[in-house]
């Protein structure tokens, strides 16, 4: 009942943000009229207000701000960055997991349409039968944007997860490949839709059951109150048992610092069905900090 109340509260907050954004977009401009003065032919030029410069730490518009603050949740946003991530998992069977992950992504090529990334996790896991702490399985990803336009882009990626964990309790059961197709659609200056469709397959299994899954992920982002709020539906279809695991995640991101090259994100995930709670988590709060070392080109 507590998880259901939290989900409903988050959905109400996001819906309220949508309504506020629409109200701001629909406001009519206010026009003022100035009486002429007798100060000579150059009076109008001297009386014209000076243009207001854009603050150096503000993006040019809401669209650019959303993309920057969505960041690592968008598979097609190929901009060099470093992501520090912590999350806590409350799982079935009195199992809890603390994960610290570092991801480094480097974008290159024409208009930065290519990227490579490496993710290294450090995990601490507690179960009723034992505990372990150490390095987890390393992920390496290569990606490319195939089509880029002002309001839409799409691309593909290929991920390999290697058995590099220091303890069998925190990983090392299988080496997997994970090809994916992703897209980003700019619905308006305040709304953006992102999505990705993954296929996950084991290529070498040490113990247990090989993995074979289809994973759709859809996220709606909106910029309200100088922050980007989002709601994400994440799921996977497990082929062997024929089960669909579903989770819902909601939270916000906000840029700060010089030229807003730092972005902080806070969100929380919930299981939407029994198989999601059994295989993923019941509750999963997460904190991210992203650093963009270079200007957006």
PyMOL commands that set and color helices and strands:
alter all, ss='L'
color gray80, all
select helices_A, chain A and resi 2-25+43-47+62-73+110-112+168-170+258-260+274-279
alter helices_A, ss='H'
color red, helices_A
select strands_A, chain A and resi 81-91+95-108+114-127+130-135+138-148+152-162+174-186+191-205+212-224+227-238+243-256+262-271+283-291
alter strands_A, ss='S'
color yellow, strands_A
deselect
rebuild
show_as cartoon
